[in-house]
Amino acid sequence: MKQYVCDVCGYIYNPAEGDPDSGIMPGTAFEDIPDDWVCPLCGVGKEDFSPVD
């Protein structure tokens, strides 16, 4: 699964880790995260994330 980086603050969403504090369990692909999820560091939405090469 691909990692995604927040274009605003640099937070990297790693699907292997998920975001348990926001209810996103490990193993959740970025595409499967609910659309209302926000960056845990700066609060921007999924539209401000880009795939990590």
C-alpha positions as a Markdown table, in Angstrom:
| # | Residue | x | y | z |
|---|---|---|---|---|
| 1 | Met | 0.0 | 0.0 | 0.0 |
| 2 | Lys | 1.2 | 3.5 | -0.9 |
| 3 | Gln | 2.1 | 6.2 | 1.6 |
| 4 | Tyr | 0.8 | 9.7 | 1.3 |
| 5 | Val | 2.4 | 13.0 | 2.5 |
| 6 | Cys | 0.5 | 16.1 | 3.6 |
| 7 | Asp | 1.4 | 18.9 | 1.3 |
| 8 | Val | 1.0 | 21.5 | 4.1 |
| 9 | Cys | 2.9 | 20.1 | 7.0 |
| 10 | Gly | 4.8 | 17.0 | 5.8 |
| 11 | Tyr | 2.9 | 14.4 | 7.8 |
| 12 | Ile | 3.2 | 11.0 | 6.2 |
| 13 | Tyr | 0.2 | 8.6 | 6.3 |
| 14 | Asn | 1.6 | 5.1 | 6.5 |
| 15 | Pro | -1.1 | 2.5 | 5.8 |
| 16 | Ala | 0.8 | -0.1 | 7.9 |
| 17 | Glu | 0.4 | 2.2 | 11.0 |
| 18 | Gly | -2.9 | 3.8 | 10.1 |
| 19 | Asp | -4.1 | 6.6 | 12.4 |
| 20 | Pro | -5.6 | 4.8 | 15.4 |
| 21 | Asp | -6.2 | 8.1 | 17.3 |
| 22 | Ser | -8.6 | 9.1 | 14.6 |
| 23 | Gly | -10.2 | 5.6 | 14.3 |
| 24 | Ile | -8.2 | 4.5 | 11.3 |
| 25 | Met | -6.9 | 1.0 | 12.0 |
| 26 | Pro | -3.5 | -0.2 | 10.8 |
| 27 | Gly | -3.7 | -1.8 | 7.3 |
| 28 | Thr | -6.2 | 0.8 | 6.0 |
| 29 | Ala | -5.3 | 2.1 | 2.5 |
| 30 | Phe | -5.4 | 5.9 | 2.1 |
| 31 | Glu | -8.1 | 5.4 | -0.5 |
| 32 | Asp | -10.3 | 3.7 | 2.1 |
| 33 | Ile | -10.0 | 6.4 | 4.7 |
| 34 | Pro | -13.3 | 8.3 | 5.1 |
| 35 | Asp | -13.5 | 11.6 | 3.1 |
| 36 | Asp | -14.0 | 13.6 | 6.3 |
| 37 | Trp | -10.7 | 12.5 | 7.8 |
| 38 | Val | -8.2 | 15.3 | 8.4 |
| 39 | Cys | -4.4 | 15.4 | 8.9 |
| 40 | Pro | -3.7 | 14.7 | 12.6 |
| 41 | Leu | -1.0 | 17.4 | 12.7 |
| 42 | Cys | -2.4 | 20.3 | 10.8 |
| 43 | Gly | -6.1 | 19.5 | 10.1 |
| 44 | Val | -6.2 | 19.8 | 6.3 |
| 45 | Gly | -8.3 | 17.3 | 4.3 |
| 46 | Lys | -7.4 | 14.3 | 2.2 |
| 47 | Glu | -7.3 | 16.5 | -0.9 |
| 48 | Asp | -4.1 | 18.1 | 0.4 |
| 49 | Phe | -2.2 | 14.8 | 0.4 |
| 50 | Ser | 0.0 | 13.5 | -2.4 |
| 51 | Pro | 1.4 | 10.0 | -3.0 |
| 52 | Val | 5.0 | 9.4 | -1.8 |
| 53 | Asp | 7.2 | 8.2 | -4.7 |
